[in-house]
Amino acid sequence: MSVPIITIMPDFGGAYAWLKQEDVPLSAGVGGNVDGYDVSGAGQRLPESLIRDLETWQASFESFDDNQEHGWLAFDWVDFHRRGIALAIRAKQSVGDTATVIYEKAFEDPCHHDAEQREVFADSTIKILPSKWR
């Protein structure tokens, strides 16, 4: 049986959680936007407190003014990814073995090719996945 893959990745329009089945290659994209609802494809939801924290995290990405000097280079990507990975770990702790959870850097990150995708585990360990671009 195929295990769903939940990807935590910010995008414009309030999007931060995506769902696809494991038999779809990682290079094929992150799947459909689920934003914390129906994260398993079987009606499973993330806890409301986690959804609120993901929304706040995503909003910090979306509210950034990339028209300022240096554009996205001026964004604090280190802190943003630290918070995003912590949220992805909470998502994994919530869904347990019913889904794989991946954290993916936003395309806007000038270093998004470096450790772009990471599988997160409930015990807070992280496995860097092969690049989609190489």
Sequence and secondary structure as in RCSB ss.txt:
>XXXX:A:sequence
MSVPIITIMPDFGGAYAWLKQEDVPLSAGVGGNVDGYDVSGAGQRLPESLIRDLETWQASFESFDDNQEHGWLAF
DWVDFHRRGIALAIRAKQSVGDTATVIYEKAFEDPCHHDAEQREVFADSTIKILPSKWR
>XXXX:A:secstr
   EEEEEEEETTTEEEEEEETTS GGG   EE TTSSTTSSS    HHHHHHHHHHHHHHHT  TTSTTGGGGS
 HHHHHHHHHHHHHHHHHHHGGGSEEEEE  TTSTTTTTT EEEE TTS EEE   TT 
